[in-house]
Amino acid sequence: MKIFKNTPQWDIMGKRKIAFILTGLLIAVSIISIFTKEIKYGIDFSGGTLVQVKFQQEPSIQKIRDIFQEKLKQNVEITTFGEEANHEFLITLSQDSIVNSDRELSDEVGNIIKMAYPDFDTREGIRRVETVGPKVGGELKTKSLEAALFAFIGILIYIGIRFKFQYGIGAIVAIFHDVIITMGIFVLSGKEFTLTIVAALLTIIGYSLNDTIVVFDRIRENVAKYPKREMSSVINLSINESLSRTILTSLTTFLVVLALFIFGGDIIHDFSFAMLIGLIIGTYSSVFVASPVVMALNNINYSQLLSKSK
């Protein structure tokens, strides 16, 4: 199945300067937002306690927040979990609030809620309790950064061997573009950064890389097929030949993830949100970032060879 009846003749390389400017602006805004606006880490990274509770009737969130603040001397975060009709909520407490076993913690949270709602049943109402220590949270943050770093290095080595070094650089720039912009949008939207989002970012890296390698493989074939053509012409031809496949793959995947985002519930809402952003940004980068970077590096190398020959 093809979107275009005939291979399009779009001059992608002719628009690479515009693409570089747009890419630079998006990356700059994302980096500024990451460093100037506080990242909202989940308990996976910051440490703390997450308690899922269910009420028989709709409670007053402010009343629960006030009673926890009075007893624990801290502000707690309370968010709706699932559909509002279920009356389920997630209560996030800092690590310093309660340091007990899960059973004792469950009883203590239940007793605090009973001060506001005497009919609250601790056994039925406390659905789950998750506790992450600050040391474990710090280790998870370090391991996540290491995972991303090793992924970048592995990709650079593989593509450098499989293709050429400038192809590896092009892929790394495109992946960095995808991850940074996705993180920037997450920070600007005020969503929590958790291990689930790390998994989404690693998935985005894999998906974006797959699209990029398809284009790179077509470029390599056409370089051998048309050795006398200029590199910009070969890259344009390669992108246009693989464009139908890129759009179809991205569109079908986007629709599936969109269904998860709409109907999947709160558990995978943030994951699917990150994936939606990554799919759009990744499709853009495989066409307008990775290949233009290869073109720019190819021109630099070519100029150096000319200067040496003189």
N, C-alpha and C positions, 0 to 999 in steps of 0.2 A: 504493500500500500504506500502511495506517495501523495504528499500534499500538492506538489507542483507537477504539472503535466510534463514540462520540460525543465531541465536544470536551470535555475535562476542565474543571472549574470550580475549579481550585486557586487559593487566595489567595496568590500569590507575593509581592505587595506587602505583604501583612499580615505576612509573615515577613522583611521586608527588614532590620529591626533585628538579628534573629538572624544573618542573612547577613552584615551589616556587621561584627558582632562576630567571627564566624568568620573572615571575610576579613582583618580587622585582626590577629587572632592568628596566622594563617598567614603573613602578610607580615612581621610582627614577628619571628617565629621564623626565617624565611628570611634576613632582613636581619642579624639577630644572628649566625646561623651563617656568613654570608658574610664578616662583618667580624671575627669572633672566631676562626674556624677557617681555617687557611691553605688557600687555593685551590690545588689540585694542577694546575698548568698543564702541558700537554704541550709537546713540543719546538717546536711551532708558535709558541708564545708565549714560552717561557723560553729557547729556543735550546738546541742540543745535537745529539747524534748518536743515531740509531736504527739498530740493526743487527739484521736478521732472520737467524737461523742455524738450521740443521737438522742433527740428529745421527742417526746410524744406529741407535743404541741410547739408551735413556733415561739421561740424564746426571744427575749430582748438582748441583742448583742451587747449593747452598751451596759446593761445591768450585769451581764457576766464579766465583761471587761473590768468594770468598776470593782467587783468583788474580788477578782484575782489581783488587781492592783492594790487593794486594801490588805489582803492577806500575804501576798508575796513581795510587795513593795517594788513592783515593776510593771511596765506596760506589756500586755500580751497581744499577740496577733491572732485574730479570729477570722476565719474565712469560711464561706459556704462550701460544702463538699457534695458534689452530685446535684441533683435537682432540688430546688427550694422546698418542694412539697415533702421531701423526705426528712427535713429538719435535721440534717447532719452537718457537723461543723468540724473544722480542724483548728485546734488550739496550739499555738507554738509558744513555748516557754524557753527562756534563756538557760544556758547550762548551769548557772549559779543558783537557779531558783529552788530546785529540789534535787537532792542527791540521794536516792534510795533505789531499791529494787523496783522492777516494773509493777509488781503486785502492790507494794506500798505506795508507789507513785499513783497507780490507778485509784487506790482507796483515798489518797489525799486529794486528788483532783475531784473525785466524786463527792467528798465531804465539802469541798469549797463550793461546788455547784449547788449542793443541797442547801447551803445557806441562802441562796437566791431562789431555789426551786426545791422545796422540801420533799416533793413526790418523786424526785429524780432517782431512778434505779441504777445504782453503780454497775451491777453485773450486766444488765442489759444495755445500759447507756454508754459505757466505755467500750468502744469497738476495738481499738488498738492503741498501743503505746510504743513509740519508737524513741530511743535515746542514743545520741551520738556524742561522745566526749570531745572536748576541744582538741586533744592530741590526735585523735583519730580523724577529725575533720581536717586538721592541718596536713596530715599524711595523705588523705584523699585528694586534697588540692594539689599537693606536690606530685602525686602519682598521675593525676590528670594532665598536668603540664608536661610531665615526662612522656606520657603516651602520645600527646600531640607532637612533641619534639621528635620522638623516634619515628613517628609516621612521616613527618616531613623529610627526615634524613633518608629513610628507606625509599620513599618515592623518588627523591633526587637521585639516589644511587641506581635504582632500577631503570628509570627512564633515561638516565645518562648512559647506561650500558645498552639498553634496548634500542635507543634512538641515538641522540647526540646530547652533549652537555647542555647546549642552549635550549633544547626541548625540556630538559629537566628543570632549568631555571624558569621557563615559561609556565610549566605546570605548578611549580611552587608558588610563583607570584599569583596565579589564578586561585589556588587553594587558600593562600593567605588572604586574598581579597574576599573570598566567600566567607571565611571564618570571622574575620574582623568585622565585616558589615553585618553579619548575622548577630554577633555579640553586641554591636553598637545599637542595633534595633531593639534587642532584648533589654539592654540597659535603659534606653530611652522610654520603653514601654513599662518599665518598673516591674518586670516579671522576675521571679526567683531564678537564680542560677544554681542548678542542682546536678547531680550525677546523670540524671535523665537527659539534661541539656548537653552534657559532655558527650553522651552516647549519640545524640542528634547531630552534634558537630562532627563527630568522627564518621557518621553515616553520610553527612553532606560531603565530607572530604572524599570518601569512596565514590559517591555518585558523580561528583564534579570531575574527578579524575577519570572515570570511565568515559564520560563524554569527551574530555580533552584528548584521551589516548586514541579514540576513534578518529578524531580530526587529524591528529599527528600521524596516524598510520596512513591515512589517505594522502597527506602531504608527502610522506616518504615514497609512496607508490608513484605519485605524480612527478616527483623530482627525478626519479629514475626513468619515467616514461617520457618526460619532456625536459631533457637535460639542457636545452638551449634557451628555454624560457626564463624570464626574470623570476626571482623568488616571489615577489609580490603577486605576480600573475598565477604562479603555481599555488600559492596559499589561498588566493581568492577562489580559484577553481575547486580546490579541495574542500573549502568550507561550504561552497555552494552545492557541491555534490553530496555532502553529508548533512546538509541543513534539514532536509525533509525528515531524515531519521532522528536528528536531534530534537526537532520540534515534537514529533509524534511520541518519542520516548518520554520527554519532559511533560507533555500534556497528559498522557495516560497516568503517569506517576502522580502528577499534581492532583488529578481528579480523585485518585484513591486516598491520598493524604488529606485532601479537603473533606472527604467523607469522614475520615477519622477525626478531623478537627471539629466537625459539626456534630457528629453522632457518637464519638468515642468516649465522651464523659471527661470529667476533670482529671482523671489519672493520667491520660495521655494528651491532654489539651496543650500543654506547653511544648511537649515533644513534637506534636504535629504542627504547632505554630512555627517552631524553629525549622522544621522540615519544609514547610511552605515557603518561608523566606529563602532557605538554602537552595531549593529547586529553581526559583526564579533567578537568584543571583548566580547560581552555578551554571545555568544555561547561558546566561549573558556572558560570563567569564570564559566559557569554553570557546565562544565565538569571537568576542571583542577584547579579550585580555590575553589568553595564553598564546594564540597564534601571532598577534601583533608583537608580543614580547620576543617570540622566536625570530620574527622578521627584523626587529630592531637589533637584536644580538647578531643576527646574520650579517646585517649591514656593517656593524662595528668590526666584525672579524674580516669582512671583505675589504674594508678600507685599510685595515692594518696590513693585510697581505699586499695590497697595492703599494703602500708606502715602503714596505720592506723590499719589494721587487725593484723599486726605483733606486 
